[in-house]
Amino acid sequence: MPSKLTQLRNIGNTSALWLQAIGVSDIHHLREVGAVDAYVRIQERGIKTSKVLLYAIHGALTDQHWNDIPADIKQELCDAAEKRLLTTDDA
């Protein structure tokens, strides 16, 4: 199993830098944090990304191309991320 972020499916240099900016430096830590939490932390740092990053991180964790993730899973990811972002905005 790759430990370097850029060895994961969907994770290029820029995505790896964003993950490192939130303290995620390898696959083990990314698994602990999870796709939604990682995406939310990146958003909270003011890094402007699209939802594709959320799908890409999930795909990296599940070893599938982000575009192959079923629509219902994508919607669940988006709902969870938006709920977390709203919760942190209210805090």
PDB file of N, CA, C and O in Angstrom:
ATOM      1  N   MET A   1       0.848  -1.185   0.000  1.00  0.00           N
ATOM      2  CA  MET A   1       0.000   0.000   0.000  1.00  0.00           C
ATOM      3  C   MET A   1       0.892   1.247   0.000  1.00  0.00           C
ATOM      4  O   MET A   1       1.833   1.335   0.789  1.00  0.00           O
ATOM      5  N   PRO A   2       0.603   2.196  -0.870  1.00  0.00           N
ATOM      6  CA  PRO A   2       1.427   3.405  -0.907  1.00  0.00           C
ATOM      7  C   PRO A   2       1.230   4.244   0.355  1.00  0.00           C
ATOM      8  O   PRO A   2       0.125   4.339   0.889  1.00  0.00           O
ATOM      9  N   SER A   3       2.310   4.842   0.812  1.00  0.00           N
ATOM     10  CA  SER A   3       2.177   5.731   1.965  1.00  0.00           C
ATOM     11  C   SER A   3       2.278   7.182   1.532  1.00  0.00           C
ATOM     12  O   SER A   3       1.730   8.069   2.188  1.00  0.00           O
ATOM     13  N   LYS A   4       2.969   7.427   0.442  1.00  0.00           N
ATOM     14  CA  LYS A   4       3.114   8.773  -0.075  1.00  0.00           C
ATOM     15  C   LYS A   4       1.800   9.206  -0.740  1.00  0.00           C
ATOM     16  O   LYS A   4       1.241   8.462  -1.545  1.00  0.00           O
ATOM     17  N   LEU A   5       1.319  10.374  -0.416  1.00  0.00           N
ATOM     18  CA  LEU A   5       0.018  10.826  -0.898  1.00  0.00           C
ATOM     19  C   LEU A   5      -0.093  10.818  -2.418  1.00  0.00           C
ATOM     20  O   LEU A   5      -1.128  10.431  -2.961  1.00  0.00           O
ATOM     21  N   THR A   6       0.956  11.241  -3.104  1.00  0.00           N
ATOM     22  CA  THR A   6       0.876  11.331  -4.565  1.00  0.00           C
ATOM     23  C   THR A   6       0.875   9.959  -5.235  1.00  0.00           C
ATOM     24  O   THR A   6       0.657   9.861  -6.442  1.00  0.00           O
ATOM     25  N   GLN A   7       1.114   8.908  -4.470  1.00  0.00           N
ATOM     26  CA  GLN A   7       1.024   7.561  -5.034  1.00  0.00           C
ATOM     27  C   GLN A   7      -0.415   7.042  -5.023  1.00  0.00           C
ATOM     28  O   GLN A   7      -0.708   5.992  -5.596  1.00  0.00           O
ATOM     29  N   LEU A   8      -1.300   7.779  -4.372  1.00  0.00           N
ATOM     30  CA  LEU A   8      -2.700   7.379  -4.306  1.00  0.00           C
ATOM     31  C   LEU A   8      -3.437   7.817  -5.561  1.00  0.00           C
ATOM     32  O   LEU A   8      -3.108   8.831  -6.176  1.00  0.00           O
ATOM     33  N   ARG A   9      -4.426   7.042  -5.919  1.00  0.00           N
ATOM     34  CA  ARG A   9      -5.268   7.394  -7.057  1.00  0.00           C
ATOM     35  C   ARG A   9      -5.924   8.749  -6.783  1.00  0.00           C
ATOM     36  O   ARG A   9      -6.363   9.004  -5.661  1.00  0.00           O
ATOM     37  N   ASN A  10      -5.994   9.603  -7.773  1.00  0.00           N
ATOM     38  CA  ASN A  10      -6.657  10.918  -7.738  1.00  0.00           C
ATOM     39  C   ASN A  10      -5.868  12.022  -7.033  1.00  0.00           C
ATOM     40  O   ASN A  10      -6.273  13.182  -7.096  1.00  0.00           O
ATOM     41  N   ILE A  11      -4.771  11.706  -6.374  1.00  0.00           N
ATOM     42  CA  ILE A  11      -4.050  12.716  -5.597  1.00  0.00           C
ATOM     43  C   ILE A  11      -2.786  13.132  -6.351  1.00  0.00           C
ATOM     44  O   ILE A  11      -1.828  12.370  -6.477  1.00  0.00           O
ATOM     45  N   GLY A  12      -2.822  14.359  -6.842  1.00  0.00           N
ATOM     46  CA  GLY A  12      -1.660  14.914  -7.521  1.00  0.00           C
ATOM     47  C   GLY A  12      -0.880  15.810  -6.575  1.00  0.00           C
ATOM     48  O   GLY A  12      -1.158  15.853  -5.376  1.00  0.00           O
ATOM     49  N   ASN A  13       0.080  16.512  -7.109  1.00  0.00           N
ATOM     50  CA  ASN A  13       0.939  17.364  -6.281  1.00  0.00           C
ATOM     51  C   ASN A  13       0.158  18.444  -5.534  1.00  0.00           C
ATOM     52  O   ASN A  13       0.398  18.677  -4.349  1.00  0.00           O
ATOM     53  N   THR A  14      -0.761  19.094  -6.213  1.00  0.00           N
ATOM     54  CA  THR A  14      -1.510  20.173  -5.570  1.00  0.00           C
ATOM     55  C   THR A  14      -2.389  19.637  -4.450  1.00  0.00           C
ATOM     56  O   THR A  14      -2.413  20.198  -3.354  1.00  0.00           O
ATOM     57  N   SER A  15      -3.106  18.564  -4.716  1.00  0.00           N
ATOM     58  CA  SER A  15      -3.960  17.972  -3.679  1.00  0.00           C
ATOM     59  C   SER A  15      -3.118  17.509  -2.493  1.00  0.00           C
ATOM     60  O   SER A  15      -3.522  17.669  -1.341  1.00  0.00           O
ATOM     61  N   ALA A  16      -1.959  16.939  -2.771  1.00  0.00           N
ATOM     62  CA  ALA A  16      -1.067  16.492  -1.694  1.00  0.00           C
ATOM     63  C   ALA A  16      -0.602  17.684  -0.860  1.00  0.00           C
ATOM     64  O   ALA A  16      -0.520  17.588   0.364  1.00  0.00           O
ATOM     65  N   LEU A  17      -0.298  18.804  -1.512  1.00  0.00           N
ATOM     66  CA  LEU A  17       0.104  20.009  -0.777  1.00  0.00           C
ATOM     67  C   LEU A  17      -1.026  20.521   0.100  1.00  0.00           C
ATOM     68  O   LEU A  17      -0.793  20.929   1.238  1.00  0.00           O
ATOM     69  N   TRP A  18      -2.241  20.504  -0.414  1.00  0.00           N
ATOM     70  CA  TRP A  18      -3.393  20.929   0.389  1.00  0.00           C
ATOM     71  C   TRP A  18      -3.576  20.021   1.596  1.00  0.00           C
ATOM     72  O   TRP A  18      -3.847  20.494   2.700  1.00  0.00           O
ATOM     73  N   LEU A  19      -3.428  18.716   1.386  1.00  0.00           N
ATOM     74  CA  LEU A  19      -3.550  17.768   2.500  1.00  0.00           C
ATOM     75  C   LEU A  19      -2.441  18.001   3.527  1.00  0.00           C
ATOM     76  O   LEU A  19      -2.686  17.967   4.733  1.00  0.00           O
ATOM     77  N   GLN A  20      -1.241  18.233   3.049  1.00  0.00           N
ATOM     78  CA  GLN A  20      -0.130  18.500   3.963  1.00  0.00           C
ATOM     79  C   GLN A  20      -0.354  19.798   4.730  1.00  0.00           C
ATOM     80  O   GLN A  20       0.080  19.927   5.875  1.00  0.00           O
ATOM     81  N   ALA A  21      -1.028  20.758   4.106  1.00  0.00           N
ATOM     82  CA  ALA A  21      -1.309  22.035   4.768  1.00  0.00           C
ATOM     83  C   ALA A  21      -2.233  21.854   5.971  1.00  0.00           C
ATOM     84  O   ALA A  21      -2.230  22.681   6.883  1.00  0.00           O
ATOM     85  N   ILE A  22      -3.021  20.780   5.979  1.00  0.00           N
ATOM     86  CA  ILE A  22      -3.892  20.502   7.121  1.00  0.00           C
ATOM     87  C   ILE A  22      -3.298  19.429   8.035  1.00  0.00           C
ATOM     88  O   ILE A  22      -3.964  18.929   8.941  1.00  0.00           O
ATOM     89  N   GLY A  23      -2.036  19.085   7.780  1.00  0.00           N
ATOM     90  CA  GLY A  23      -1.336  18.143   8.648  1.00  0.00           C
ATOM     91  C   GLY A  23      -1.441  16.685   8.251  1.00  0.00           C
ATOM     92  O   GLY A  23      -1.022  15.808   9.007  1.00  0.00           O
ATOM     93  N   VAL A  24      -1.989  16.412   7.086  1.00  0.00           N
ATOM     94  CA  VAL A  24      -2.100  15.023   6.614  1.00  0.00           C
ATOM     95  C   VAL A  24      -0.932  14.754   5.674  1.00  0.00           C
ATOM     96  O   VAL A  24      -0.842  15.338   4.594  1.00  0.00           O
ATOM     97  N   SER A  25      -0.034  13.858   6.098  1.00  0.00           N
ATOM     98  CA  SER A  25       1.171  13.637   5.311  1.00  0.00           C
ATOM     99  C   SER A  25       1.281  12.244   4.707  1.00  0.00           C
ATOM    100  O   SER A  25       2.175  11.995   3.898  1.00  0.00           O
ATOM    101  N   ASP A  26       0.388  11.330   5.083  1.00  0.00           N
ATOM    102  CA  ASP A  26       0.448   9.986   4.500  1.00  0.00           C
ATOM    103  C   ASP A  26      -0.922   9.332   4.508  1.00  0.00           C
ATOM    104  O   ASP A  26      -1.869   9.857   5.093  1.00  0.00           O
ATOM    105  N   ILE A  27      -1.019   8.186   3.854  1.00  0.00           N
ATOM    106  CA  ILE A  27      -2.289   7.489   3.709  1.00  0.00           C
ATOM    107  C   ILE A  27      -2.863   7.083   5.060  1.00  0.00           C
ATOM    108  O   ILE A  27      -4.079   7.100   5.248  1.00  0.00           O
ATOM    109  N   HIS A  28      -2.007   6.722   5.988  1.00  0.00           N
ATOM    110  CA  HIS A  28      -2.482   6.283   7.300  1.00  0.00           C
ATOM    111  C   HIS A  28      -3.232   7.419   8.013  1.00  0.00           C
ATOM    112  O   HIS A  28      -4.307   7.211   8.576  1.00  0.00           O
ATOM    113  N   HIS A  29      -2.660   8.588   7.978  1.00  0.00           N
ATOM    114  CA  HIS A  29      -3.311   9.739   8.609  1.00  0.00           C
ATOM    115  C   HIS A  29      -4.568  10.130   7.832  1.00  0.00           C
ATOM    116  O   HIS A  29      -5.576  10.513   8.427  1.00  0.00           O
ATOM    117  N   LEU A  30      -4.508  10.035   6.511  1.00  0.00           N
ATOM    118  CA  LEU A  30      -5.684  10.353   5.696  1.00  0.00           C
ATOM    119  C   LEU A  30      -6.832   9.406   6.040  1.00  0.00           C
ATOM    120  O   LEU A  30      -7.982   9.838   6.124  1.00  0.00           O
ATOM    121  N   ARG A  31      -6.540   8.143   6.236  1.00  0.00           N
ATOM    122  CA  ARG A  31      -7.583   7.181   6.635  1.00  0.00           C
ATOM    123  C   ARG A  31      -8.182   7.562   7.993  1.00  0.00           C
ATOM    124  O   ARG A  31      -9.394   7.465   8.188  1.00  0.00           O
ATOM    125  N   GLU A  32      -7.336   7.993   8.921  1.00  0.00           N
ATOM    126  CA  GLU A  32      -7.821   8.409  10.243  1.00  0.00           C
ATOM    127  C   GLU A  32      -8.745   9.625  10.139  1.00  0.00           C
ATOM    128  O   GLU A  32      -9.786   9.686  10.793  1.00  0.00           O
ATOM    129  N   VAL A  33      -8.352  10.579   9.315  1.00  0.00           N
ATOM    130  CA  VAL A  33      -9.105  11.830   9.168  1.00  0.00           C
ATOM    131  C   VAL A  33     -10.382  11.604   8.362  1.00  0.00           C
ATOM    132  O   VAL A  33     -11.446  12.103   8.730  1.00  0.00           O
ATOM    133  N   GLY A  34     -10.281  10.861   7.273  1.00  0.00           N
ATOM    134  CA  GLY A  34     -11.423  10.606   6.396  1.00  0.00           C
ATOM    135  C   GLY A  34     -11.591  11.692   5.353  1.00  0.00           C
ATOM    136  O   GLY A  34     -11.080  12.802   5.497  1.00  0.00           O
ATOM    137  N   ALA A  35     -12.308  11.355   4.312  1.00  0.00           N
ATOM    138  CA  ALA A  35     -12.470  12.261   3.172  1.00  0.00           C
ATOM    139  C   ALA A  35     -13.212  13.539   3.547  1.00  0.00           C
ATOM    140  O   ALA A  35     -12.775  14.636   3.199  1.00  0.00           O
ATOM    141  N   VAL A  36     -14.316  13.404   4.244  1.00  0.00           N
ATOM    142  CA  VAL A  36     -15.137  14.581   4.570  1.00  0.00           C
ATOM    143  C   VAL A  36     -14.364  15.532   5.471  1.00  0.00           C
ATOM    144  O   VAL A  36     -14.317  16.733   5.206  1.00  0.00           O
ATOM    145  N   ASP A  37     -13.764  15.015   6.522  1.00  0.00           N
ATOM    146  CA  ASP A  37     -13.033  15.864   7.454  1.00  0.00           C
ATOM    147  C   ASP A  37     -11.851  16.544   6.771  1.00  0.00           C
ATOM    148  O   ASP A  37     -11.599  17.728   6.995  1.00  0.00           O
ATOM    149  N   ALA A  38     -11.127  15.799   5.940  1.00  0.00           N
ATOM    150  CA  ALA A  38      -9.998  16.390   5.221  1.00  0.00           C
ATOM    151  C   ALA A  38     -10.478  17.521   4.310  1.00  0.00           C
ATOM    152  O   ALA A  38      -9.882  18.597   4.283  1.00  0.00           O
ATOM    153  N   TYR A  39     -11.541  17.276   3.577  1.00  0.00           N
ATOM    154  CA  TYR A  39     -12.091  18.292   2.680  1.00  0.00           C
ATOM    155  C   TYR A  39     -12.531  19.527   3.455  1.00  0.00           C
ATOM    156  O   TYR A  39     -12.240  20.653   3.049  1.00  0.00           O
ATOM    157  N   VAL A  40     -13.227  19.324   4.564  1.00  0.00           N
ATOM    158  CA  VAL A  40     -13.708  20.441   5.375  1.00  0.00           C
ATOM    159  C   VAL A  40     -12.524  21.235   5.930  1.00  0.00           C
ATOM    160  O   VAL A  40     -12.546  22.466   5.913  1.00  0.00           O
ATOM    161  N   ARG A  41     -11.514  20.561   6.410  1.00  0.00           N
ATOM    162  CA  ARG A  41     -10.332  21.265   6.942  1.00  0.00           C
ATOM    163  C   ARG A  41      -9.653  22.104   5.861  1.00  0.00           C
ATOM    164  O   ARG A  41      -9.190  23.213   6.130  1.00  0.00           O
ATOM    165  N   ILE A  42      -9.596  21.573   4.643  1.00  0.00           N
ATOM    166  CA  ILE A  42      -9.002  22.336   3.533  1.00  0.00           C
ATOM    167  C   ILE A  42      -9.850  23.571   3.254  1.00  0.00           C
ATOM    168  O   ILE A  42      -9.314  24.664   3.073  1.00  0.00           O
ATOM    169  N   GLN A  43     -11.164  23.405   3.218  1.00  0.00           N
ATOM    170  CA  GLN A  43     -12.063  24.539   2.998  1.00  0.00           C
ATOM    171  C   GLN A  43     -11.901  25.585   4.099  1.00  0.00           C
ATOM    172  O   GLN A  43     -11.878  26.785   3.825  1.00  0.00           O
ATOM    173  N   GLU A  44     -11.790  25.127   5.339  1.00  0.00           N
ATOM    174  CA  GLU A  44     -11.666  26.043   6.473  1.00  0.00           C
ATOM    175  C   GLU A  44     -10.356  26.828   6.437  1.00  0.00           C
ATOM    176  O   GLU A  44     -10.264  27.900   7.035  1.00  0.00           O
ATOM    177  N   ARG A  45      -9.363  26.318   5.756  1.00  0.00           N
ATOM    178  CA  ARG A  45      -8.094  27.056   5.604  1.00  0.00           C
ATOM    179  C   ARG A  45      -8.200  28.135   4.547  1.00  0.00           C
ATOM    180  O   ARG A  45      -7.250  28.886   4.325  1.00  0.00           O
ATOM    181  N   GLY A  46      -9.346  28.219   3.895  1.00  0.00           N
ATOM    182  CA  GLY A  46      -9.546  29.247   2.876  1.00  0.00           C
ATOM    183  C   GLY A  46      -9.070  28.832   1.498  1.00  0.00           C
ATOM    184  O   GLY A  46      -9.005  29.657   0.587  1.00  0.00           O
ATOM    185  N   ILE A  47      -8.739  27.572   1.339  1.00  0.00           N
ATOM    186  CA  ILE A  47      -8.318  27.060   0.035  1.00  0.00           C
ATOM    187  C   ILE A  47      -9.578  26.771  -0.767  1.00  0.00           C
ATOM    188  O   ILE A  47     -10.396  25.939  -0.373  1.00  0.00           O
ATOM    189  N   LYS A  48      -9.729  27.446  -1.875  1.00  0.00           N
ATOM    190  CA  LYS A  48     -10.929  27.306  -2.691  1.00  0.00           C
ATOM    191  C   LYS A  48     -10.779  26.107  -3.627  1.00  0.00           C
ATOM    192  O   LYS A  48      -9.919  26.090  -4.508  1.00  0.00           O
ATOM    193  N   THR A  49     -11.621  25.122  -3.419  1.00  0.00           N
ATOM    194  CA  THR A  49     -11.610  23.924  -4.250  1.00  0.00           C
ATOM    195  C   THR A  49     -13.040  23.588  -4.640  1.00  0.00           C
ATOM    196  O   THR A  49     -13.992  24.152  -4.101  1.00  0.00           O
ATOM    197  N   SER A  50     -13.177  22.682  -5.565  1.00  0.00           N
ATOM    198  CA  SER A  50     -14.507  22.207  -5.943  1.00  0.00           C
ATOM    199  C   SER A  50     -14.805  20.909  -5.199  1.00  0.00           C
ATOM    200  O   SER A  50     -13.949  20.371  -4.497  1.00  0.00           O
ATOM    201  N   LYS A  51     -15.998  20.428  -5.357  1.00  0.00           N
ATOM    202  CA  LYS A  51     -16.397  19.169  -4.730  1.00  0.00           C
ATOM    203  C   LYS A  51     -15.607  17.993  -5.303  1.00  0.00           C
ATOM    204  O   LYS A  51     -15.557  16.924  -4.695  1.00  0.00           O
ATOM    205  N   VAL A  52     -14.996  18.184  -6.460  1.00  0.00           N
ATOM    206  CA  VAL A  52     -14.190  17.112  -7.048  1.00  0.00           C
ATOM    207  C   VAL A  52     -13.072  16.709  -6.084  1.00  0.00           C
ATOM    208  O   VAL A  52     -12.696  15.538  -6.040  1.00  0.00           O
ATOM    209  N   LEU A  53     -12.543  17.649  -5.319  1.00  0.00           N
ATOM    210  CA  LEU A  53     -11.514  17.295  -4.337  1.00  0.00           C
ATOM    211  C   LEU A  53     -12.082  16.325  -3.308  1.00  0.00           C
ATOM    212  O   LEU A  53     -11.410  15.367  -2.927  1.00  0.00           O
ATOM    213  N   LEU A  54     -13.293  16.557  -2.862  1.00  0.00           N
ATOM    214  CA  LEU A  54     -13.940  15.661  -1.912  1.00  0.00           C
ATOM    215  C   LEU A  54     -14.058  14.258  -2.513  1.00  0.00           C
ATOM    216  O   LEU A  54     -13.756  13.263  -1.855  1.00  0.00           O
ATOM    217  N   TYR A  55     -14.496  14.194  -3.761  1.00  0.00           N
ATOM    218  CA  TYR A  55     -14.632  12.904  -4.430  1.00  0.00           C
ATOM    219  C   TYR A  55     -13.258  12.257  -4.640  1.00  0.00           C
ATOM    220  O   TYR A  55     -13.104  11.044  -4.495  1.00  0.00           O
ATOM    221  N   ALA A  56     -12.272  13.078  -4.980  1.00  0.00           N
ATOM    222  CA  ALA A  56     -10.924  12.558  -5.218  1.00  0.00           C
ATOM    223  C   ALA A  56     -10.339  11.947  -3.949  1.00  0.00           C
ATOM    224  O   ALA A  56      -9.709  10.890  -3.998  1.00  0.00           O
ATOM    225  N   ILE A  57     -10.546  12.607  -2.820  1.00  0.00           N
ATOM    226  CA  ILE A  57     -10.025  12.072  -1.559  1.00  0.00           C
ATOM    227  C   ILE A  57     -10.744  10.770  -1.219  1.00  0.00           C
ATOM    228  O   ILE A  57     -10.110   9.789  -0.829  1.00  0.00           O
ATOM    229  N   HIS A  58     -12.058  10.763  -1.367  1.00  0.00           N
ATOM    230  CA  HIS A  58     -12.807   9.527  -1.118  1.00  0.00           C
ATOM    231  C   HIS A  58     -12.311   8.413  -2.045  1.00  0.00           C
ATOM    232  O   HIS A  58     -12.106   7.278  -1.612  1.00  0.00           O
ATOM    233  N   GLY A  59     -12.125   8.745  -3.303  1.00  0.00           N
ATOM    234  CA  GLY A  59     -11.627   7.765  -4.270  1.00  0.00           C
ATOM    235  C   GLY A  59     -10.227   7.278  -3.929  1.00  0.00           C
ATOM    236  O   GLY A  59      -9.901   6.110  -4.143  1.00  0.00           O
ATOM    237  N   ALA A  60      -9.405   8.168  -3.402  1.00  0.00           N
ATOM    238  CA  ALA A  60      -8.056   7.756  -2.981  1.00  0.00           C
ATOM    239  C   ALA A  60      -8.143   6.725  -1.857  1.00  0.00           C
ATOM    240  O   ALA A  60      -7.361   5.775  -1.805  1.00  0.00           O
ATOM    241  N   LEU A  61      -9.094   6.928  -0.972  1.00  0.00           N
ATOM    242  CA  LEU A  61      -9.262   6.007   0.163  1.00  0.00           C
ATOM    243  C   LEU A  61      -9.916   4.685  -0.237  1.00  0.00           C
ATOM    244  O   LEU A  61      -9.721   3.667   0.427  1.00  0.00           O
ATOM    245  N   THR A  62     -10.681   4.703  -1.309  1.00  0.00           N
ATOM    246  CA  THR A  62     -11.384   3.496  -1.748  1.00  0.00           C
ATOM    247  C   THR A  62     -10.789   2.900  -3.024  1.00  0.00           C
ATOM    248  O   THR A  62     -11.310   1.926  -3.568  1.00  0.00           O
ATOM    249  N   ASP A  63      -9.695   3.495  -3.493  1.00  0.00           N
ATOM    250  CA  ASP A  63      -8.993   3.056  -4.701  1.00  0.00           C
ATOM    251  C   ASP A  63      -9.916   3.002  -5.920  1.00  0.00           C
ATOM    252  O   ASP A  63     -10.001   1.993  -6.619  1.00  0.00           O
ATOM    253  N   GLN A  64     -10.601   4.123  -6.149  1.00  0.00           N
ATOM    254  CA  GLN A  64     -11.397   4.242  -7.360  1.00  0.00           C
ATOM    255  C   GLN A  64     -11.286   5.660  -7.907  1.00  0.00           C
ATOM    256  O   GLN A  64     -11.110   6.624  -7.161  1.00  0.00           O
ATOM    257  N   HIS A  65     -11.393   5.759  -9.221  1.00  0.00           N
ATOM    258  CA  HIS A  65     -11.359   7.073  -9.844  1.00  0.00           C
ATOM    259  C   HIS A  65     -12.557   7.870  -9.343  1.00  0.00           C
ATOM    260  O   HIS A  65     -13.657   7.334  -9.206  1.00  0.00           O
ATOM    261  N   TRP A  66     -12.337   9.146  -9.072  1.00  0.00           N
ATOM    262  CA  TRP A  66     -13.399   9.972  -8.498  1.00  0.00           C
ATOM    263  C   TRP A  66     -14.657   9.998  -9.355  1.00  0.00           C
ATOM    264  O   TRP A  66     -15.764  10.111  -8.829  1.00  0.00           O
ATOM    265  N   ASN A  67     -14.497   9.895 -10.666  1.00  0.00           N
ATOM    266  CA  ASN A  67     -15.642   9.961 -11.564  1.00  0.00           C
ATOM    267  C   ASN A  67     -16.457   8.661 -11.547  1.00  0.00           C
ATOM    268  O   ASN A  67     -17.597   8.636 -12.011  1.00  0.00           O
ATOM    269  N   ASP A  68     -15.870   7.585 -11.011  1.00  0.00           N
ATOM    270  CA  ASP A  68     -16.564   6.301 -10.939  1.00  0.00           C
ATOM    271  C   ASP A  68     -17.353   6.120  -9.642  1.00  0.00           C
ATOM    272  O   ASP A  68     -18.031   5.108  -9.464  1.00  0.00           O
ATOM    273  N   ILE A  69     -17.268   7.084  -8.751  1.00  0.00           N
ATOM    274  CA  ILE A  69     -18.013   6.993  -7.495  1.00  0.00           C
ATOM    275  C   ILE A  69     -19.499   7.181  -7.816  1.00  0.00           C
ATOM    276  O   ILE A  69     -19.865   8.135  -8.503  1.00  0.00           O
ATOM    277  N   PRO A  70     -20.348   6.291  -7.329  1.00  0.00           N
ATOM    278  CA  PRO A  70     -21.781   6.404  -7.623  1.00  0.00           C
ATOM    279  C   PRO A  70     -22.369   7.735  -7.139  1.00  0.00           C
ATOM    280  O   PRO A  70     -21.919   8.305  -6.145  1.00  0.00           O
ATOM    281  N   ALA A  71     -23.367   8.206  -7.853  1.00  0.00           N
ATOM    282  CA  ALA A  71     -23.987   9.499  -7.561  1.00  0.00           C
ATOM    283  C   ALA A  71     -24.525   9.572  -6.135  1.00  0.00           C
ATOM    284  O   ALA A  71     -24.437  10.621  -5.496  1.00  0.00           O
ATOM    285  N   ASP A  72     -25.082   8.467  -5.625  1.00  0.00           N
ATOM    286  CA  ASP A  72     -25.630   8.513  -4.271  1.00  0.00           C
ATOM    287  C   ASP A  72     -24.532   8.673  -3.221  1.00  0.00           C
ATOM    288  O   ASP A  72     -24.743   9.324  -2.197  1.00  0.00           O
ATOM    289  N   ILE A  73     -23.368   8.087  -3.469  1.00  0.00           N
ATOM    290  CA  ILE A  73     -22.236   8.251  -2.549  1.00  0.00           C
ATOM    291  C   ILE A  73     -21.717   9.687  -2.623  1.00  0.00           C
ATOM    292  O   ILE A  73     -21.398  10.291  -1.599  1.00  0.00           O
ATOM    293  N   LYS A  74     -21.634  10.223  -3.830  1.00  0.00           N
ATOM    294  CA  LYS A  74     -21.210  11.617  -3.983  1.00  0.00           C
ATOM    295  C   LYS A  74     -22.143  12.544  -3.219  1.00  0.00           C
ATOM    296  O   LYS A  74     -21.696  13.480  -2.557  1.00  0.00           O
ATOM    297  N   GLN A  75     -23.442  12.278  -3.314  1.00  0.00           N
ATOM    298  CA  GLN A  75     -24.410  13.122  -2.616  1.00  0.00           C
ATOM    299  C   GLN A  75     -24.246  12.999  -1.107  1.00  0.00           C
ATOM    300  O   GLN A  75     -24.320  14.002  -0.397  1.00  0.00           O
ATOM    301  N   GLU A  76     -24.025  11.787  -0.605  1.00  0.00           N
ATOM    302  CA  GLU A  76     -23.796  11.584   0.828  1.00  0.00           C
ATOM    303  C   GLU A  76     -22.555  12.346   1.294  1.00  0.00           C
ATOM    304  O   GLU A  76     -22.566  12.967   2.358  1.00  0.00           O
ATOM    305  N   LEU A  77     -21.486  12.298   0.496  1.00  0.00           N
ATOM    306  CA  LEU A  77     -20.260  13.022   0.828  1.00  0.00           C
ATOM    307  C   LEU A  77     -20.526  14.525   0.883  1.00  0.00           C
ATOM    308  O   LEU A  77     -20.105  15.203   1.821  1.00  0.00           O
ATOM    309  N   CYS A  78     -21.225  15.039  -0.122  1.00  0.00           N
ATOM    310  CA  CYS A  78     -21.535  16.475  -0.176  1.00  0.00           C
ATOM    311  C   CYS A  78     -22.402  16.892   1.003  1.00  0.00           C
ATOM    312  O   CYS A  78     -22.157  17.925   1.626  1.00  0.00           O
ATOM    313  N   ASP A  79     -23.413  16.088   1.308  1.00  0.00           N
ATOM    314  CA  ASP A  79     -24.302  16.408   2.423  1.00  0.00           C
ATOM    315  C   ASP A  79     -23.518  16.451   3.736  1.00  0.00           C
ATOM    316  O   ASP A  79     -23.703  17.358   4.547  1.00  0.00           O
ATOM    317  N   ALA A  80     -22.652  15.472   3.937  1.00  0.00           N
ATOM    318  CA  ALA A  80     -21.866  15.417   5.170  1.00  0.00           C
ATOM    319  C   ALA A  80     -20.908  16.610   5.258  1.00  0.00           C
ATOM    320  O   ALA A  80     -20.747  17.203   6.325  1.00  0.00           O
ATOM    321  N   ALA A  81     -20.281  16.953   4.145  1.00  0.00           N
ATOM    322  CA  ALA A  81     -19.347  18.079   4.141  1.00  0.00           C
ATOM    323  C   ALA A  81     -20.086  19.393   4.390  1.00  0.00           C
ATOM    324  O   ALA A  81     -19.621  20.224   5.171  1.00  0.00           O
ATOM    325  N   GLU A  82     -21.219  19.586   3.744  1.00  0.00           N
ATOM    326  CA  GLU A  82     -21.973  20.822   3.930  1.00  0.00           C
ATOM    327  C   GLU A  82     -22.478  20.949   5.360  1.00  0.00           C
ATOM    328  O   GLU A  82     -22.472  22.040   5.931  1.00  0.00           O
ATOM    329  N   LYS A  83     -22.909  19.851   5.928  1.00  0.00           N
ATOM    330  CA  LYS A  83     -23.363  19.860   7.315  1.00  0.00           C
ATOM    331  C   LYS A  83     -22.219  20.258   8.245  1.00  0.00           C
ATOM    332  O   LYS A  83     -22.407  21.060   9.160  1.00  0.00           O
ATOM    333  N   ARG A  84     -21.041  19.698   8.007  1.00  0.00           N
ATOM    334  CA  ARG A  84     -19.865  20.045   8.826  1.00  0.00           C
ATOM    335  C   ARG A  84     -19.471  21.502   8.641  1.00  0.00           C
ATOM    336  O   ARG A  84     -19.133  22.183   9.609  1.00  0.00           O
ATOM    337  N   LEU A  85     -19.512  21.986   7.402  1.00  0.00           N
ATOM    338  CA  LEU A  85     -19.142  23.375   7.139  1.00  0.00           C
ATOM    339  C   LEU A  85     -20.133  24.332   7.791  1.00  0.00           C
ATOM    340  O   LEU A  85     -19.735  25.370   8.320  1.00  0.00           O
ATOM    341  N   LEU A  86     -21.412  23.994   7.759  1.00  0.00           N
ATOM    342  CA  LEU A  86     -22.427  24.840   8.413  1.00  0.00           C
ATOM    343  C   LEU A  86     -22.230  24.837   9.920  1.00  0.00           C
ATOM    344  O   LEU A  86     -22.388  25.871  10.570  1.00  0.00           O
ATOM    345  N   THR A  87     -21.890  23.693  10.474  1.00  0.00           N
ATOM    346  CA  THR A  87     -21.668  23.575  11.914  1.00  0.00           C
ATOM    347  C   THR A  87     -20.480  24.418  12.350  1.00  0.00           C
ATOM    348  O   THR A  87     -20.528  25.070  13.392  1.00  0.00           O
ATOM    349  N   THR A  88     -19.408  24.407  11.554  1.00  0.00           N
ATOM    350  CA  THR A  88     -18.233  25.182  11.938  1.00  0.00           C
ATOM    351  C   THR A  88     -18.462  26.668  11.707  1.00  0.00           C
ATOM    352  O   THR A  88     -17.870  27.494  12.402  1.00  0.00           O
ATOM    353  N   ASP A  89     -19.305  27.026  10.749  1.00  0.00           N
ATOM    354  CA  ASP A  89     -19.633  28.443  10.535  1.00  0.00           C
ATOM    355  C   ASP A  89     -20.436  29.014  11.705  1.00  0.00           C
ATOM    356  O   ASP A  89     -20.293  30.188  12.049  1.00  0.00           O
ATOM    357  N   ASP A  90     -21.273  28.185  12.310  1.00  0.00           N
ATOM    358  CA  ASP A  90     -22.103  28.612  13.422  1.00  0.00           C
ATOM    359  C   ASP A  90     -21.328  28.723  14.743  1.00  0.00           C
ATOM    360  O   ASP A  90     -21.747  29.414  15.671  1.00  0.00           O
ATOM    361  N   ALA A  91     -20.204  28.034  14.801  1.00  0.00           N
ATOM    362  CA  ALA A  91     -19.440  28.002  16.064  1.00  0.00           C
ATOM    363  C   ALA A  91     -18.745  29.304  16.351  1.00  0.00           C
ATOM    364  O   ALA A  91     -18.067  29.430  17.371  1.00  0.00           O
TER     365      ALA A  91
END
